[in-house]
């Protein structure tokens, strides 16, 4: 069989286009025989079949969506041959390289809403403290499971990790985030206070806050560090409730770290805000699995003391 490229660019192709002999297509598109397409249907569908062969020639040289050889609206699209009631049809959809390009762009856009730093990439499941793995195996397994299973449009519970400072809460949260990024699952890591700082900055400059709120509501996985650490107010509680309620309703997994167990979330809120706090707590309890980490503050064990090597507590 001649390569399709040589056929498409040759006089033979132009002659075949006039004759529309079924054998020409049966030879180059084996699926026609597998699907039992009759010769008369091949003749009637010859226009679609020629276009399909041209597409295969272009796509066979694909070097990515940025260098797509198709023109206009056809760029990034792919026609799949189908047979309906014996007749040849096509179903058009986005090609794989275009979907990959779109996902890369989407992940890049999410970086603008993230509070994750380059240094945060070092936190993984592999270097999570072995002692904490042994002491809290169920919480550790739940974090690994979420990191491996979470995917867009698949509803699942999130994870609420609470405990005192320095016991590995943020490390475990970032381990989940970093694994999701390895799997190319859209995820945002952000510290709670940063959300409100960004919103206030947009308001102060006269810009719309909806793009920020909408992104936190819709990203497939959201990880909020230091949750409920900020001072509760009408502004902070209303905006946080909007994000959490939207994610709760859609079943999108949300991860939290906090110094507070769920019953104590926003316990310092003014009395007039208690009804909103109660609803917020209820949502968080329902949408998550919950686990506590405790132990000694690892940061205090790494103090770089200057001066005489004496017991700092002595």
Rosetta silent file (secondary structure, phi, psi, omega in degrees, C-alpha in Angstrom):
SEQUENCE: XXXXXXXXXXXXXXXXXXXXXXXXXXXXXXXXXXXXXXXXXXXXXXXXXXXXXXXXXXXXXXXXXXXXXXXXXXXXXXXXXXXXXXXXXXXXXXXXXXXXXXXXXXXXXXXXXXXXXXXXXXXXXXXXXXXXXXXXXXXXXXXXXXXXXXXXXXXXXXXXXXXXXXXXXXXXXXXXXXXXXXXXXXXXXXXXXXXXXXXXXXXXXXXXXXXXXXXXXXXXXXXXXXXXXXXXXXXXXXXXXXXXXXXXXXXXXXXXXXXXXXXXXXXXXXXXXXXXXXXXXXXXXXXXXXXXXXXXXXXXXXXXXXXXXXXXXX
SCORE:     score description
SCORE:     0.000 S_00000001
   1 L     0.000  136.258  177.695    0.000    0.000    0.000 S_00000001
   2 L   -73.111  148.044  173.378    1.283    3.463   -0.849 S_00000001
   3 L   -58.279  143.729 -178.761    1.707    5.966    2.002 S_00000001
   4 H   -57.493  -38.666 -177.612   -1.367    8.157    2.332 S_00000001
   5 H   -58.392  -42.155 -178.722    0.760   11.271    1.888 S_00000001
   6 H   -70.269  -31.953  178.962    1.955   10.212   -1.531 S_00000001
   7 H   -70.187  -44.359 -175.922   -1.568    9.287   -2.571 S_00000001
   8 H   -64.158  -29.075 -176.323   -3.102   12.535   -1.375 S_00000001
   9 L   -99.400    7.371 -174.162   -0.607   14.641   -3.272 S_00000001
  10 L  -107.364  170.067  175.621   -0.618   12.587   -6.454 S_00000001
  11 H   -65.016  -30.792  179.975   -2.645   12.416   -9.654 S_00000001
  12 H   -59.052  -39.710  179.162   -3.875    9.034   -8.469 S_00000001
  13 H   -63.144  -43.032 -178.199   -5.684   10.746   -5.591 S_00000001
  14 H   -66.988  -37.285  177.067   -7.364   13.197   -7.956 S_00000001
  15 H   -66.737  -39.787  179.491   -8.406   10.386  -10.286 S_00000001
  16 H   -65.541  -33.995  179.952   -9.737    8.412   -7.309 S_00000001
  17 H   -63.207  -30.595  178.816  -11.667   11.451   -6.168 S_00000001
  18 H   -79.493  -44.263 -175.119  -13.499   11.386   -9.486 S_00000001
  19 H   -77.631  -31.756 -176.437  -14.064    7.623   -9.646 S_00000001
  20 L    47.415   49.385  178.276  -14.738    7.179   -5.875 S_00000001
  21 L   -71.267  129.987 -179.853  -14.003    3.473   -6.200 S_00000001
  22 H   -56.902  -35.294 -177.637  -14.863    1.671   -2.934 S_00000001
  23 H   -60.010  -32.820  178.789  -11.677   -0.419   -3.147 S_00000001
  24 H   -58.278  -43.604 -177.542   -9.630    2.785   -2.793 S_00000001
  25 H   -80.730  -38.520  178.468  -11.186    3.454    0.603 S_00000001
  26 H   -57.957  -36.879 -178.041  -11.411   -0.157    1.781 S_00000001
  27 H   -69.175  -38.097 -172.888   -7.659   -0.438    1.282 S_00000001
  28 H   -96.317  -16.767  179.337   -6.805    2.727    3.197 S_00000001
  29 L  -128.862   81.179 -174.325   -9.499    2.677    5.894 S_00000001
  30 L   -55.998  -26.834 -177.439   -9.719   -0.953    7.154 S_00000001
  31 H   -62.210  -21.933 -179.985  -12.471   -0.085    9.639 S_00000001
  32 H   -62.864  -41.538  177.212  -14.932    0.207    6.732 S_00000001
  33 H   -70.493  -40.395 -178.960  -14.795   -3.541    6.175 S_00000001
  34 H   -60.986  -35.137 -178.615  -14.841   -4.279    9.910 S_00000001
  35 L   -87.116   -0.298  177.414  -18.031   -2.246   10.258 S_00000001
  36 L    68.867   33.881 -179.714  -19.589   -3.942    7.217 S_00000001
  37 L   -73.397  126.651 -178.993  -20.057   -0.734    5.201 S_00000001
  38 L   -71.187  149.519  178.798  -21.558   -1.547    1.812 S_00000001
  39 H   -53.599  -38.972 -178.911  -19.781   -0.335   -1.365 S_00000001
  40 H   -64.744  -35.280  178.119  -22.742    1.874   -2.275 S_00000001
  41 H   -70.344  -33.685  176.940  -22.504    3.589    1.121 S_00000001
  42 H   -63.298  -42.569  178.968  -18.771    4.093    0.592 S_00000001
  43 H   -62.636  -45.404 -179.174  -19.493    5.861   -2.707 S_00000001
  44 H   -65.040  -30.486 -178.912  -22.106    8.078   -1.094 S_00000001
  45 L   -98.063   16.624 -174.030  -19.740    8.923    1.739 S_00000001
  46 H   -59.733  -36.270 -180.000  -16.677    9.453   -0.431 S_00000001
  47 H   -60.979  -44.823  178.019  -16.490   13.180    0.383 S_00000001
  48 H   -65.384  -36.972 -177.413  -16.283   12.462    4.110 S_00000001
  49 H   -70.415  -38.585  175.791  -13.788    9.676    3.506 S_00000001
  50 H   -62.807  -43.412  178.356  -11.447   11.874    1.444 S_00000001
  51 H   -62.455  -37.333  178.746  -11.570   14.521    4.169 S_00000001
  52 H   -64.361  -42.678  178.390  -10.820   11.842    6.757 S_00000001
  53 H   -63.698  -40.141  176.626   -7.758   10.666    4.820 S_00000001
  54 H   -62.624  -40.723  177.606   -6.502   14.241    4.540 S_00000001
  55 H   -61.247  -45.175 -178.409   -6.996   14.645    8.267 S_00000001
  56 H   -62.228  -33.955  177.731   -5.039   11.454    9.007 S_00000001
  57 H   -65.870  -45.349  179.931   -2.163   12.726    6.887 S_00000001
  58 H   -66.896  -48.047 -176.750   -2.025   16.016    8.799 S_00000001
  59 H   -68.313  -26.100  177.584   -2.536   14.445   12.229 S_00000001
  60 L   -65.975  -19.719  177.771    0.067   11.777   11.482 S_00000001
  61 L  -102.361   13.492 -173.085    2.675   14.561   11.466 S_00000001
  62 L   -56.958  132.367  174.191    1.309   16.164   14.666 S_00000001
  63 L  -122.855   24.695 -179.720    3.876   17.949   16.833 S_00000001
  64 L   111.315  158.474 -176.041    1.383   19.387   19.285 S_00000001
  65 H   -59.983  -37.946 -178.535   -1.546   21.791   19.154 S_00000001
  66 H   -58.466  -28.813 -177.524    0.684   24.870   18.863 S_00000001
  67 H  -110.617   23.253 -177.911    2.007   23.533   15.549 S_00000001
  68 L   -56.589  133.874 -178.178   -1.273   22.065   14.288 S_00000001
  69 L   -84.715   -3.681  179.185   -1.332   21.876   10.484 S_00000001
  70 L   -80.962  163.418 -175.252   -5.081   22.385   10.217 S_00000001
  71 L  -114.130  151.866  172.343   -6.581   25.730    9.381 S_00000001
  72 H    58.218 -135.780 -176.950   -9.236   27.922   10.976 S_00000001
  73 H   -68.265  -15.268 -178.719  -11.870   26.263   13.127 S_00000001
  74 H   -75.154  -17.289 -179.159  -10.498   22.818   12.286 S_00000001
  75 L   -62.782  127.296 -179.925   -7.415   23.433   14.404 S_00000001
  76 L    84.162    0.060 -179.750   -7.554   21.263   17.499 S_00000001
  77 E  -106.469  155.276  179.229  -10.528   19.283   16.197 S_00000001
  78 E  -140.625  130.275  178.533  -10.658   15.640   15.139 S_00000001
  79 E   -95.240  127.756  176.756  -13.298   13.846   13.031 S_00000001
  80 E  -109.519  129.101 -179.371  -14.081   10.244   13.932 S_00000001
  81 E   -72.507  138.088  174.728  -15.787    8.053   11.394 S_00000001
  82 E  -138.269  161.873  177.797  -19.012    6.381   12.473 S_00000001
  83 E  -122.265  124.624  179.730  -21.683    4.317   10.747 S_00000001
  84 E  -126.117  116.995 -177.861  -25.355    5.033   11.371 S_00000001
  85 L    51.892   42.370  175.988  -27.976    2.828    9.744 S_00000001
  86 L    82.790   -5.971 -178.404  -25.415    1.742    7.183 S_00000001
  87 E  -105.326  148.134 -178.572  -24.374    5.272    6.214 S_00000001
  88 E   -81.587  129.965  175.769  -21.021    6.925    6.915 S_00000001
  89 E  -133.446  172.998  175.340  -21.070    9.867    9.304 S_00000001
  90 E  -129.271  147.981  173.448  -18.488   11.746   11.341 S_00000001
  91 E  -118.866  121.705 -175.107  -18.432   12.836   14.957 S_00000001
  92 E   -98.894  137.255  177.263  -16.274   15.870   15.631 S_00000001
  93 E  -153.200  176.917  178.337  -14.527   16.534   18.927 S_00000001
  94 E   -73.795  140.998  178.990  -11.382   18.025   20.387 S_00000001
  95 L   -80.437  163.679 -179.139   -8.197   16.109   19.692 S_00000001
  96 H   -59.209  -47.941  178.663   -5.892   14.831   22.431 S_00000001
  97 H   -58.366  -35.556  178.069   -3.099   17.368   21.812 S_00000001
  98 H   -68.106  -42.933  178.871   -5.605   20.226   22.073 S_00000001
  99 H   -62.373  -38.085  177.172   -7.010   18.894   25.357 S_00000001
 100 H   -64.923  -42.330  178.374   -3.463   18.574   26.706 S_00000001
 101 H   -62.922  -42.892 -179.525   -2.686   22.157   25.634 S_00000001
 102 H   -63.554  -39.508 -179.970   -5.906   23.395   27.233 S_00000001
 103 H   -68.366  -39.378  177.044   -5.094   21.603   30.484 S_00000001
 104 H   -62.066  -41.755  179.321   -1.572   23.054   30.590 S_00000001
 105 H   -65.733  -40.766 -179.913   -3.002   26.539   30.098 S_00000001
 106 H   -64.358  -43.596  178.854   -5.619   25.972   32.775 S_00000001
 107 H   -63.536  -37.543  178.677   -3.036   24.741   35.267 S_00000001
 108 H   -64.764  -40.874  179.585   -0.870   27.774   34.489 S_00000001
 109 H   -64.477  -32.935 -178.809   -3.803   30.119   35.106 S_00000001
 110 H   -67.114  -24.078 -179.383   -4.445   28.520   38.496 S_00000001
 111 H   -59.605  -28.906 -179.129   -0.965   29.515   39.660 S_00000001
 112 H   -67.469  -20.536 -178.343   -2.173   33.118   39.929 S_00000001
 113 H  -103.692    0.773 -174.654   -4.608   32.049   42.656 S_00000001
 114 L   -94.777  151.174  173.975   -2.217   29.773   44.524 S_00000001
 115 L  -107.207   12.976 -177.769   -0.162   30.498   47.611 S_00000001
 116 L   -78.765  137.830  179.207    2.211   27.630   46.986 S_00000001
 117 L  -105.743  168.372  178.009    5.926   28.406   46.772 S_00000001
 118 H   -61.198  -36.635  179.302    8.734   26.583   45.044 S_00000001
 119 H   -64.363  -26.232 -178.625    9.986   25.404   48.451 S_00000001
 120 H   -68.192  -16.103 -178.861    6.611   23.757   49.100 S_00000001
 121 H   -68.449  -16.650 -177.177    7.327   21.200   46.380 S_00000001
 122 H   -77.376  -11.319 -177.932    9.693   19.352   48.705 S_00000001
 123 L   -85.165  116.987 -176.949    6.867   18.101   50.921 S_00000001
 124 L  -135.029  171.783  174.159    5.901   14.577   49.877 S_00000001
 125 L   -66.992  -33.990 -176.737    4.433   11.408   51.345 S_00000001
 126 L   -64.308  -36.876 -178.040    7.870    9.822   51.179 S_00000001
 127 L  -102.947   14.116  172.135    9.479   12.353   53.542 S_00000001
 128 L   -66.325  137.439 -173.964    6.499   12.740   55.873 S_00000001
 129 L   -51.340  127.129 -178.470    7.803   11.940   59.403 S_00000001
 130 H   -59.599  -36.535 -179.449    7.816    8.191   59.978 S_00000001
 131 H   -62.190  -40.606  179.513    6.734    8.633   63.584 S_00000001
 132 H   -70.729  -32.504  174.593    3.583   10.465   62.493 S_00000001
 133 H   -61.335  -42.858 -179.048    2.864    7.787   59.893 S_00000001
 134 H   -70.230  -38.746 -175.842    2.984    5.150   62.630 S_00000001
 135 H   -76.738  -29.314 -175.675    0.945    7.148   65.130 S_00000001
 136 L  -130.590   61.241 -174.227   -1.771    8.241   62.691 S_00000001
 137 H   -65.484  -35.617 -177.959   -1.974    5.508   60.024 S_00000001
 138 H   -67.869  -41.671  177.992   -5.659    6.024   59.169 S_00000001
 139 H   -65.212  -42.332  179.467   -5.219    9.742   58.540 S_00000001
 140 H   -61.977  -44.556  179.775   -2.082    9.101   56.484 S_00000001
 141 H   -64.552  -38.317  179.145   -3.868    6.459   54.368 S_00000001
 142 H   -63.145  -38.650  178.690   -6.844    8.782   53.854 S_00000001
 143 H   -66.253  -43.354  178.877   -4.511   11.497   52.546 S_00000001
 144 H   -63.786  -42.814 -179.612   -2.793    9.093   50.149 S_00000001
 145 H   -60.320  -44.907  179.508   -6.137    7.770   48.946 S_00000001
 146 H   -63.223  -41.952 -178.846   -7.420   11.255   48.183 S_00000001
 147 H   -62.906  -31.930 -177.121   -4.203   12.156   46.374 S_00000001
 148 H   -90.755  -22.096 -172.905   -4.479    9.069   44.163 S_00000001
 149 H  -105.637  -27.499 -174.502   -8.237    9.045   43.522 S_00000001
 150 L   -59.167  137.949  179.575   -9.367   12.671   43.238 S_00000001
 151 L  -155.316  153.331  179.578  -10.320   13.683   39.702 S_00000001
 152 L   -56.444  142.142  174.983  -12.410   16.407   38.052 S_00000001
 153 L    66.647   12.553  174.847  -16.181   15.861   38.083 S_00000001
 154 L  -111.617  104.897 -178.553  -15.930   12.923   40.522 S_00000001
 155 L   -62.813  136.500  175.294  -17.665   13.856   43.796 S_00000001
 156 L  -161.846  160.625  178.861  -15.819   12.759   46.924 S_00000001
 157 L   -73.617  152.957  175.534  -15.214   13.857   50.484 S_00000001
 158 E   -93.621 -154.068 -174.968  -12.288   16.076   51.379 S_00000001
 159 E  -144.179  128.859  178.670  -10.045   15.990   54.433 S_00000001
 160 E  -114.717  113.307 -177.065   -9.957   18.167   57.547 S_00000001
 161 E  -110.058  122.172 -178.739   -6.662   17.902   59.466 S_00000001
 162 E  -130.781  158.236 -179.622   -6.441   19.636   62.840 S_00000001
 163 L   157.238  177.313 -177.916   -3.966   19.849   65.676 S_00000001
 164 L   -71.108  169.813 -179.990   -1.373   22.103   67.310 S_00000001
 165 L   -64.586  149.986  169.885    1.403   23.871   65.370 S_00000001
 166 L    77.870   17.338 -177.309    4.439   21.988   64.119 S_00000001
 167 L  -106.598    3.376  174.436    3.034   18.461   64.002 S_00000001
 168 L   106.143   12.560 -178.667    2.992   18.012   60.196 S_00000001
 169 H   -61.900  -51.868 -178.186   -0.460   19.241   59.158 S_00000001
 170 H   -67.004  -35.778  177.167    0.772   21.468   56.341 S_00000001
 171 H   -57.966  -48.075 -178.463    3.346   18.867   55.278 S_00000001
 172 H   -65.955  -38.955  177.927    0.607   16.264   54.819 S_00000001
 173 H   -62.045  -46.217 -179.600   -1.620   18.754   53.009 S_00000001
 174 H   -68.130  -30.514  175.983    1.170   19.709   50.602 S_00000001
 175 H   -61.476  -41.165  176.535    2.006   16.052   50.020 S_00000001
 176 H   -64.166  -47.874 -177.895   -1.540   15.601   48.720 S_00000001
 177 H   -60.438  -45.896 -177.854   -1.314   18.768   46.596 S_00000001
 178 H   -65.262  -37.049  177.480    2.051   17.833   45.103 S_00000001
 179 H   -68.036  -39.775  177.031    0.858   14.335   44.216 S_00000001
 180 H   -61.293  -40.220  178.569   -2.271   15.761   42.560 S_00000001
 181 H   -65.744  -36.857  175.468   -0.089   18.077   40.500 S_00000001
 182 H   -60.586  -35.308  179.488    2.029   15.103   39.430 S_00000001
 183 L   -83.339   -0.578  179.627   -1.215   13.502   38.238 S_00000001
 184 L    63.350   37.619  173.171   -2.107   16.772   36.473 S_00000001
 185 L   -93.438  124.481  179.564   -5.256   17.235   38.534 S_00000001
 186 L   -59.381  124.205 -177.017   -6.150   20.954   38.805 S_00000001
 187 E  -148.310  145.767  174.795   -5.615   21.952   42.438 S_00000001
 188 E  -122.419  131.543  171.286   -5.055   25.180   44.350 S_00000001
 189 E  -108.103  127.493 -179.186   -3.164   25.443   47.639 S_00000001
 190 E  -151.705  142.963  172.987   -3.784   28.672   49.528 S_00000001
 191 E   -81.956  141.143 -171.278   -3.570   29.937   53.082 S_00000001
 192 H   -53.164  -46.234 -176.697   -6.922   31.193   54.341 S_00000001
 193 H   -62.249  -30.470 -179.946   -5.746   34.717   55.101 S_00000001
 194 H   -65.320  -33.616  177.485   -4.336   35.050   51.582 S_00000001
 195 H   -57.269  -48.694 -176.092   -7.816   34.555   50.136 S_00000001
 196 H   -72.539  -33.835  176.000   -9.103   37.583   52.011 S_00000001
 197 H   -60.303  -42.370 -179.308   -5.998   39.657   51.311 S_00000001
 198 H   -67.995  -40.677  178.920   -6.538   39.143   47.590 S_00000001
 199 H   -63.807  -44.917  179.497  -10.217   39.969   47.810 S_00000001
 200 H   -62.665  -39.329  179.553   -9.543   43.160   49.779 S_00000001
 201 H   -63.155  -41.374  178.828   -6.848   44.182   47.310 S_00000001
 202 H   -65.049  -42.864 -179.615   -9.240   43.760   44.375 S_00000001
 203 H   -63.392  -43.586 -178.689  -11.949   45.742   46.142 S_00000001
 204 H   -62.329  -31.049 -179.009   -9.521   48.534   47.047 S_00000001
 205 L   -94.253    6.936  177.148   -8.455   48.868   43.421 S_00000001
 206 L    76.508   19.281 -178.906  -12.047   48.842   42.154 S_00000001
 207 L   -97.436  159.596 -179.443  -11.772   45.442   40.501 S_00000001
 208 L   -75.121  133.777  178.918  -14.327   42.664   40.420 S_00000001
 209 L   -90.183   -8.080 -175.229  -13.806   39.916   43.021 S_00000001
 210 H   -59.065  -41.202  179.385  -15.988   37.385   41.178 S_00000001
 211 H   -58.911  -36.385  179.080  -13.135   35.787   39.170 S_00000001
 212 H   -68.372  -51.233 -178.950  -11.298   34.988   42.416 S_00000001
 213 H   -61.193  -42.868 -178.355  -14.334   33.596   44.211 S_00000001
 214 H   -63.213  -37.892  179.447  -15.453   31.643   41.165 S_00000001
 215 H   -65.256  -45.921  178.899  -12.027   30.048   40.794 S_00000001
 216 H   -66.033  -31.100  178.437  -11.926   28.885   44.412 S_00000001
 217 H   -71.155  -36.148 -167.485  -15.493   27.593   44.089 S_00000001
 218 H  -104.002  -17.043 -178.721  -14.890   25.646   40.879 S_00000001
 219 L   -57.867  137.692 -175.652  -11.321   24.312   40.964 S_00000001
 220 L   -54.495  -38.666  176.467  -11.553   20.497   41.148 S_00000001
 221 E  -134.711  130.954  178.240   -9.518   20.339   44.377 S_00000001
 222 E  -121.696  131.197  177.997   -8.963   23.197   46.835 S_00000001
 223 E  -117.979  116.739 -177.849   -6.529   22.996   49.772 S_00000001
 224 E  -109.455  114.994  179.503   -6.910   25.680   52.466 S_00000001
 225 E   -92.114  148.069  177.122   -4.093   25.935   54.978 S_00000001
 226 L    58.084   43.156 -179.803   -4.493   27.597   58.415 S_00000001
 227 L   -65.573  141.134  177.640   -8.266   27.574   58.146 S_00000001
 228 L    67.187   16.391  175.422  -10.225   29.629   60.718 S_00000001
 229 L   -82.400  -26.534 -176.317   -7.058   31.385   61.894 S_00000001
 230 L   -72.767  158.928  178.335   -8.248   34.730   60.547 S_00000001
 231 L   -69.672  124.498 -178.620  -10.358   37.076   62.590 S_00000001
 232 L   -71.606  135.344  177.941  -14.027   36.291   61.897 S_00000001
 233 L  -149.918  172.617  175.479  -16.073   39.138   60.452 S_00000001
 234 H   -52.803  -45.493 -175.654  -19.035   39.658   58.159 S_00000001
 235 H   -64.627  -53.640 -174.599  -16.632   39.881   55.229 S_00000001
 236 H   -66.692  -42.556 -177.525  -14.489   36.818   55.961 S_00000001
 237 H   -69.751  -39.742 -179.545  -17.324   34.521   57.005 S_00000001
 238 H   -65.065  -43.024 -179.341  -19.600   35.455   54.121 S_00000001
 239 H   -70.111  -40.993  179.470  -16.877   34.916   51.519 S_00000001
 240 H   -66.829  -39.381  178.300  -15.638   31.681   53.087 S_00000001
 241 H   -62.380  -40.458  179.906  -19.171   30.355   53.358 S_00000001
 242 H   -59.989  -44.435 -179.493  -19.775   31.094   49.683 S_00000001
 243 H   -64.184  -50.239 -175.048  -16.681   29.103   48.682 S_00000001
 244 H   -68.337  -39.597 -179.523  -17.378   26.166   50.980 S_00000001
 245 H   -64.776  -40.343  178.501  -21.095   26.011   50.247 S_00000001
 246 H   -63.415  -41.542 -178.925  -20.470   25.946   46.488 S_00000001
 247 H   -71.454  -38.273  176.528  -17.935   23.156   46.868 S_00000001
 248 H   -60.365  -46.376 -177.297  -20.182   21.256   49.273 S_00000001
 249 H   -65.231  -34.251 -177.769  -23.100   21.427   46.814 S_00000001
 250 H   -89.828   -7.183 -178.531  -20.952   20.239   43.901 S_00000001
 251 L    71.065   24.127  179.888  -19.175   17.488   45.845 S_00000001
 252 L   -83.222  128.385 -177.149  -15.755   18.940   45.030 S_00000001
 253 L   -64.981  134.362  178.484  -13.102   17.738   47.497 S_00000001
 254 E  -127.669  135.056  179.468  -11.709   20.428   49.797 S_00000001
 255 E  -112.095  143.980 -179.024   -8.791   19.950   52.170 S_00000001
 256 E  -133.952  146.874  159.451   -8.203   21.932   55.330 S_00000001
 257 E  -121.593  144.264 -178.345   -5.584   22.302   58.010 S_00000001
 258 E  -157.570  154.371  172.235   -6.532   24.080   61.207 S_00000001
 259 L   -79.448   -8.825 -171.839   -5.540   24.452   64.839 S_00000001
 260 L  -113.768  135.692  170.167   -9.193   23.945   65.716 S_00000001
 261 L   -67.463  158.204 -175.188  -11.348   20.801   65.748 S_00000001
 262 H   -50.675  -41.957 -178.995  -14.598   21.216   63.800 S_00000001
 263 H   -64.695  -16.544 -176.880  -16.795   22.073   66.835 S_00000001
 264 H  -104.982    8.493  179.856  -14.473   24.979   67.675 S_00000001
 265 L   -60.207  130.172  178.018  -14.292   26.554   64.217 S_00000001
 266 L    50.911   42.373  179.611  -14.681   30.337   64.474 S_00000001
 267 L   -68.112  -15.322  179.332  -15.511   30.105   68.182 S_00000001
 268 L   -92.277    7.351 -177.645  -14.465   33.769   68.531 S_00000001
 269 L   -65.670  144.146  175.514  -17.111   34.979   66.083 S_00000001
 270 L   -57.196  153.136 -175.279  -19.426   37.776   67.299 S_00000001
 271 H   -55.954  -39.668 -176.514  -22.788   36.591   68.565 S_00000001
 272 H   -67.190  -16.061  179.575  -24.672   38.012   65.576 S_00000001
 273 H   -98.506   -0.702 -176.436  -22.569   35.826   63.237 S_00000001
 274 H   -59.840  -38.846  177.439  -23.124   32.571   65.142 S_00000001
 275 H   -58.048  -40.896  178.502  -25.970   31.354   62.853 S_00000001
 276 H   -67.691  -39.581  178.129  -23.641   31.587   59.825 S_00000001
 277 H   -61.973  -41.631  179.845  -20.842   29.883   61.761 S_00000001
 278 H   -60.177  -43.527  179.220  -23.189   27.022   62.700 S_00000001
 279 H   -66.845  -39.797  179.372  -24.088   26.414   59.056 S_00000001
 280 H   -62.133  -45.460  177.646  -20.432   26.641   58.047 S_00000001
 281 H   -59.976  -43.725 -178.932  -19.424   24.067   60.654 S_00000001
 282 H   -60.305  -43.260  178.465  -22.209   21.760   59.521 S_00000001
 283 H   -60.293  -46.554 -176.516  -21.047   21.926   55.910 S_00000001
 284 H   -63.839  -40.144  178.500  -17.454   21.189   56.857 S_00000001
 285 H   -62.635  -42.245 -176.273  -18.436   18.214   59.002 S_00000001
 286 H   -73.609  -32.509 -171.203  -20.534   16.722   56.198 S_00000001
 287 H   -92.381   -0.384 -174.172  -18.118   17.288   53.330 S_00000001
 288 E  -133.035  160.510  159.784  -14.948   15.913   54.947 S_00000001
 289 E   -95.243  149.395 -170.493  -13.248   13.077   56.703 S_00000001
 290 E  -124.016  139.351  179.190  -11.556   14.340   59.843 S_00000001
 291 E  -148.543  144.430 -179.669   -8.242   13.514   61.454 S_00000001
 292 E  -108.221  137.772  169.561   -6.109   14.894   64.254 S_00000001
 293 L  -113.882  137.568  173.183   -2.338   15.196   64.365 S_00000001
 294 L  -144.985 -177.300 -176.515   -0.568   15.941   67.611 S_00000001
 295 L   131.853 -169.113  179.135    2.852   15.600   69.199 S_00000001
 296 L   -77.428  148.557  178.097    5.807   17.856   69.853 S_00000001
 297 L   -68.643  109.266 -176.752    6.322   20.936   67.742 S_00000001
 298 L   -63.140  -28.152 -179.193    8.952   19.807   65.243 S_00000001
 299 L   -66.650  -36.289 -179.678    9.968   23.382   64.548 S_00000001
 300 H   -70.232  -20.239  177.409   11.027   23.896   68.162 S_00000001
 301 H   -80.130   -7.280 -176.023   13.271   20.849   67.853 S_00000001
 302 H  -115.803   22.303  179.517   15.181   22.560   65.048 S_00000001
 303 L   -64.082  131.296  179.316   16.065   25.851   66.759 S_00000001
 304 L   -91.578   89.054 -176.025   19.461   27.069   65.613 S_00000001
 305 L   -76.239  141.087  174.346   20.887   28.174   68.971 S_00000001
 306 L  -110.129  150.498  177.985   23.811   30.598   69.139 S_00000001
 307 L    98.336 -162.965 -177.359   26.175   30.857   72.040 S_00000001
 308 L   -60.183  143.577 -179.389   27.117   28.270   74.673 S_00000001
 309 L   -80.496   78.330  179.566   25.724   24.796   74.132 S_00000001
 310 L  -117.701  161.083  175.645   23.490   24.801   77.146 S_00000001
 311 L   -66.405  116.893 -176.952   20.003   23.519   77.726 S_00000001
 312 L   -63.938  -16.840  179.962   17.823   26.478   76.645 S_00000001
 313 L   -95.378   -5.867 -175.513   15.262   25.423   79.256 S_00000001
 314 L   -80.739    0.000    0.000   17.753   25.178   82.086 S_00000001
